[in-house]
Amino acid sequence: FSSGDNIGAAPPISSQFAELPPIKALNLMKFDVSNFGNHEHDRPLSHLRQMIRYSDFQWVTSNYNTLRGLDAGNGKRAKSYVILDRGGVKVGVVGINTKDTPDQIMPGNLDFTFKGQSYSIEISDDVSRINSVASAARAAGADMVVALIHEGWNSNTGGEAVGPLIDYAKSLDVDVVYGAHSHQTYSSVHNGKLTAMVRNAGVEYNKTQVCVNTETNEVLGSSNEVVTRTTAPVKTGTDATITAMIAGYKASLNAKMDVKVGRVATITPIGGTPPVQRSGEHAFGNWSADIVRAKYKTDFALMNGGGIRSTFPASTYAPADKTLVRSGATGPYDIVLGDIYTIHPFGNVFSVIEVTGTQIWAALENGVSRYPSDGRWPHVSGMKFTVNVTKPAGSRIVSITDLAGKDIPKDGTKYTLALTDFVAKGGDGYNMFDVSKLQVRDLDAEVIAEALRADAAAGKVTEMKLDGRRTVIK
């Protein structure tokens, strides 16, 4: 089973090949069922239907208002529940995607046309509705029901895990719950239900045993082991087939992506608890905002932390050229195009928009509203701000100033702001901008490569630093 995010926000080995390699790998691994995550919707529904068409496993979702947009033809379509028969035990499977998906993807990616009519997928967190699907699975013969949930635990409060996954586990009428989304390990029991999730990018998986009385449809007990995968490829069977498939893609990828564009003095981090790029100042976030503001000569720049998907250079991109200086060695570190397309895999476009002081305040309030784990967390240039995360969302920004220390008032004063088209069009909840004033400029990866090349041409190693442009009171 997968709880979603099989595709999207992915390194070039996936994103540069239309996300097909991971689908092929899941097929070869004989996956049975996958739920949708928010990143399955990083591209339009027409692309997702292609992925469904290529999938030998079944896609499931139980909290979408319609499944019409997920019908790929030839009998390949998403279902509201699935029943698997294994050795006489019938296992029902339901799927739940995060209700925040519309905020986390490009606007319009949930829209589709059916028989000349326009529709939009709506994603609900209504537990009673999801429980009704689980009940339907039981009525159809399921001895037990597994919920694949694209939600996770977000924080440790007083020694207790807190987050939507825990809330669902306590209220759903299912027997086993698997989570995702927040990229953290978890394995416990809530309301008698085994509840587990693992880190992302395939570094772990859950191995679960469940004892079920099929005469009474009662789960008598369960246990779970979090398995850390081996890093060495197996030379036989399915593993060898997958390794060979990936090698073919990688050979093509390296020819395009191993082009050196510059050097950086240090490796910028990713992740942690809470994730560093989503909870505080981040060196790559600072640098990328600075180069975009400089390129377009705007007053300010704002980048969302969710757009930073890797260390830099990228730990998940391995150049074929082993003479390059990479992580594990002493810097400076060589940067290739593959690093850039790994840290920024979405293909967003840097843009410029006219804003007011009021909109800047609203943007930063939105950016800090879900501290400490949401992708909307803001990285800025040309300004400094102080946030008090102990205050209620909507009233957390204490002050905003320019670099000279002059207050940026919450009024109609006009400024120019550099940002991505994703943020400008309402992604990550940034719905305060007037899109009619948007000027779309250049692909994000091209701008980053240009800045690195300029430093290299000048004989400089690119420096990415923290400089106190944001203060977090907590």
Secondary structure as GFF3:
##gff-version 3
##sequence-region A 1 474
A	DSSP	alpha_helix	12	15	.	.	.	ID=ss1
A	DSSP	alpha_helix	20	28	.	.	.	ID=ss2
A	DSSP	beta_strand	33	35	.	.	.	ID=ss3
A	DSSP	three_ten_helix	38	41	.	.	.	ID=ss4
A	DSSP	alpha_helix	45	54	.	.	.	ID=ss5
A	DSSP	beta_strand	58	60	.	.	.	ID=ss6
A	DSSP	three_ten_helix	68	70	.	.	.	ID=ss7
A	DSSP	beta_strand	71	73	.	.	.	ID=ss8
A	DSSP	beta_strand	76	77	.	.	.	ID=ss9
A	DSSP	beta_strand	81	86	.	.	.	ID=ss10
A	DSSP	beta_strand	89	96	.	.	.	ID=ss11
A	DSSP	alpha_helix	101	104	.	.	.	ID=ss12
A	DSSP	beta_strand	111	114	.	.	.	ID=ss13
A	DSSP	beta_strand	117	120	.	.	.	ID=ss14
A	DSSP	alpha_helix	127	139	.	.	.	ID=ss15
A	DSSP	beta_strand	144	149	.	.	.	ID=ss16
A	DSSP	beta_strand	155	157	.	.	.	ID=ss17
A	DSSP	beta_strand	160	162	.	.	.	ID=ss18
A	DSSP	alpha_helix	164	171	.	.	.	ID=ss19
A	DSSP	beta_strand	176	178	.	.	.	ID=ss20
A	DSSP	beta_strand	186	190	.	.	.	ID=ss21
A	DSSP	beta_strand	193	197	.	.	.	ID=ss22
A	DSSP	beta_strand	204	213	.	.	.	ID=ss23
A	DSSP	beta_strand	218	228	.	.	.	ID=ss24
A	DSSP	alpha_helix	237	257	.	.	.	ID=ss25
A	DSSP	beta_strand	260	264	.	.	.	ID=ss26
A	DSSP	three_ten_helix	276	278	.	.	.	ID=ss27
A	DSSP	alpha_helix	283	296	.	.	.	ID=ss28
A	DSSP	beta_strand	300	304	.	.	.	ID=ss29
A	DSSP	three_ten_helix	305	307	.	.	.	ID=ss30
A	DSSP	beta_strand	333	336	.	.	.	ID=ss31
A	DSSP	alpha_helix	337	343	.	.	.	ID=ss32
A	DSSP	beta_strand	349	356	.	.	.	ID=ss33
A	DSSP	alpha_helix	357	368	.	.	.	ID=ss34
A	DSSP	beta_strand	378	381	.	.	.	ID=ss35
A	DSSP	beta_strand	383	388	.	.	.	ID=ss36
A	DSSP	beta_strand	397	402	.	.	.	ID=ss37
A	DSSP	beta_strand	414	420	.	.	.	ID=ss38
A	DSSP	alpha_helix	421	424	.	.	.	ID=ss39
A	DSSP	three_ten_helix	427	429	.	.	.	ID=ss40
A	DSSP	three_ten_helix	435	437	.	.	.	ID=ss41
A	DSSP	beta_strand	438	443	.	.	.	ID=ss42
A	DSSP	alpha_helix	444	457	.	.	.	ID=ss43
A	DSSP	beta_strand	470	473	.	.	.	ID=ss44
###
